[in-house]
Amino acid sequence: MTVTAARRTMSPRRSAARTAAVAVLSAAALLGGGLTAQAAAPARTTGATVELASASALAAQCYYRVNASGGLLIRSGPGTGYSVVGSYANGATILAEVSTTNGFRKVGTNRWVSSAYTVRIGGLPCES
């Protein structure tokens, strides 16, 4: 097999790991090394190809800083009646949806935080 400068073949596992590492390092560089909660740019592997989420899918999310002196509870749904499934420390950087439901931002599957304790980080790309 000949390897050309234009295209190299890599195993699906190695390709996915490399893409994930690049996404994490890029996000950390954007945040000055302060990425503490979640990696950006969700990726999906399909065989030897890694597909990054579309720009329109990422446009609905922005980076926020937690502004709650005692930390911020993560709930299983958008309201205080839902169970607590985790927490973020004060000052943590999180990736969350721009839109809110009942005053809560979605930060993952069945994971919501109160928008009253999140402050958008300016200068980082997102669509609001």
C-alpha positions as a Python dict, from the first residue, in 0.01 Angstrom:
ca = {
    (1, 'M'): (0, 0, 0),
    (2, 'T'): (131, 342, -93),
    (3, 'V'): (81, 635, 142),
    (4, 'T'): (52, 971, -31),
    (5, 'A'): (79, 1315, 119),
    (6, 'A'): (-285, 1384, 29),
    (7, 'R'): (-441, 1086, 210),
    (8, 'R'): (-336, 840, 478),
    (9, 'T'): (-545, 549, 603),
    (10, 'M'): (-586, 516, 978),
    (11, 'S'): (-782, 266, 1188),
    (12, 'P'): (-1131, 382, 1293),
    (13, 'R'): (-1036, 365, 1663),
    (14, 'R'): (-719, 571, 1615),
    (15, 'S'): (-899, 820, 1392),
    (16, 'A'): (-1177, 873, 1647),
    (17, 'A'): (-929, 909, 1933),
    (18, 'R'): (-722, 1159, 1737),
    (19, 'T'): (-1029, 1366, 1643),
    (20, 'A'): (-1153, 1368, 2003),
    (21, 'A'): (-810, 1476, 2129),
    (22, 'V'): (-793, 1760, 1875),
    (23, 'A'): (-1143, 1880, 1975),
    (24, 'V'): (-1055, 1882, 2347),
    (25, 'L'): (-721, 2056, 2294),
    (26, 'S'): (-879, 2316, 2065),
    (27, 'A'): (-1151, 2391, 2319),
    (28, 'A'): (-895, 2412, 2599),
    (29, 'A'): (-684, 2654, 2395),
    (30, 'L'): (-989, 2874, 2330),
    (31, 'L'): (-1065, 2881, 2700),
    (32, 'G'): (-708, 2938, 2810),
    (33, 'G'): (-678, 2587, 2947),
    (34, 'G'): (-985, 2632, 3167),
    (35, 'L'): (-1214, 2367, 3018),
    (36, 'T'): (-1350, 2200, 3328),
    (37, 'A'): (-1683, 2044, 3249),
    (38, 'Q'): (-1739, 1922, 2894),
    (39, 'A'): (-1562, 1889, 2562),
    (40, 'A'): (-1698, 2074, 2262),
    (41, 'A'): (-1787, 1951, 1913),
    (42, 'P'): (-1955, 1616, 1965),
    (43, 'A'): (-1834, 1363, 1710),
    (44, 'R'): (-1978, 1042, 1569),
    (45, 'T'): (-1772, 764, 1418),
    (46, 'T'): (-1891, 566, 1121),
    (47, 'G'): (-1631, 314, 1013),
    (48, 'A'): (-1312, 498, 923),
    (49, 'T'): (-1488, 834, 899),
    (50, 'V'): (-1546, 1074, 1187),
    (51, 'E'): (-1833, 1317, 1137),
    (52, 'L'): (-1837, 1633, 1347),
    (53, 'A'): (-2171, 1778, 1444),
    (54, 'S'): (-2307, 2023, 1190),
    (55, 'A'): (-2265, 2397, 1241),
    (56, 'S'): (-2641, 2434, 1287),
    (57, 'A'): (-2642, 2172, 1564),
    (58, 'L'): (-2358, 2347, 1746),
    (59, 'A'): (-2509, 2691, 1694),
    (60, 'A'): (-2770, 2619, 1960),
    (61, 'Q'): (-2501, 2592, 2229),
    (62, 'C'): (-2269, 2840, 2396),
    (63, 'Y'): (-2010, 2837, 2671),
    (64, 'Y'): (-2122, 2957, 3013),
    (65, 'R'): (-1947, 3011, 3345),
    (66, 'V'): (-2115, 2886, 3663),
    (67, 'N'): (-2190, 3180, 3893),
    (68, 'A'): (-2316, 3014, 4212),
    (69, 'S'): (-2103, 3040, 4525),
    (70, 'G'): (-2212, 2698, 4654),
    (71, 'G'): (-2196, 2531, 4313),
    (72, 'L'): (-2473, 2456, 4065),
    (73, 'L'): (-2696, 2148, 4082),
    (74, 'I'): (-2753, 1944, 3768),
    (75, 'R'): (-3108, 1808, 3751),
    (76, 'S'): (-3266, 1533, 3543),
    (77, 'G'): (-3523, 1776, 3398),
    (78, 'P'): (-3602, 2148, 3363),
    (79, 'G'): (-3730, 2228, 3711),
    (80, 'T'): (-3660, 2201, 4083),
    (81, 'G'): (-3898, 1905, 4109),
    (82, 'Y'): (-3656, 1686, 3913),
    (83, 'S'): (-3391, 1476, 4086),
    (84, 'V'): (-3034, 1599, 4131),
    (85, 'V'): (-2790, 1401, 3913),
    (86, 'G'): (-2468, 1597, 3975),
    (87, 'S'): (-2323, 1942, 4025),
    (88, 'Y'): (-2077, 2194, 3883),
    (89, 'A'): (-1833, 2393, 4095),
    (90, 'N'): (-1855, 2772, 4104),
    (91, 'G'): (-1649, 2911, 3815),
    (92, 'A'): (-1670, 2594, 3604),
    (93, 'T'): (-1699, 2638, 3228),
    (94, 'I'): (-1989, 2446, 3076),
    (95, 'L'): (-2137, 2401, 2730),
    (96, 'A'): (-2514, 2454, 2735),
    (97, 'E'): (-2802, 2527, 2503),
    (98, 'V'): (-2883, 2892, 2445),
    (99, 'S'): (-3258, 2841, 2476),
    (100, 'T'): (-3417, 2780, 2814),
    (101, 'T'): (-3715, 2580, 2939),
    (102, 'N'): (-3877, 2692, 3265),
    (103, 'G'): (-3559, 2893, 3338),
    (104, 'F'): (-3327, 2591, 3289),
    (105, 'R'): (-3058, 2527, 3028),
    (106, 'K'): (-2997, 2180, 2886),
    (107, 'V'): (-2635, 2066, 2933),
    (108, 'G'): (-2676, 1706, 2816),
    (109, 'T'): (-2919, 1418, 2790),
    (110, 'N'): (-3144, 1442, 3099),
    (111, 'R'): (-2910, 1707, 3245),
    (112, 'W'): (-3034, 2061, 3317),
    (113, 'V'): (-2906, 2360, 3518),
    (114, 'S'): (-3074, 2680, 3633),
    (115, 'S'): (-3003, 2958, 3382),
    (116, 'A'): (-3010, 3213, 3668),
    (117, 'Y'): (-2664, 3088, 3774),
    (118, 'T'): (-2498, 3080, 3430),
    (119, 'V'): (-2318, 3370, 3263),
    (120, 'R'): (-2236, 3356, 2892),
    (121, 'I'): (-1864, 3373, 2819),
    (122, 'G'): (-1812, 3641, 2558),
    (123, 'G'): (-1559, 3601, 2281),
    (124, 'L'): (-1623, 3231, 2228),
    (125, 'P'): (-1811, 3134, 1910),
    (126, 'C'): (-2180, 3046, 1929),
    (127, 'E'): (-2512, 3162, 1790),
    (128, 'S'): (-2765, 3311, 2030),
}
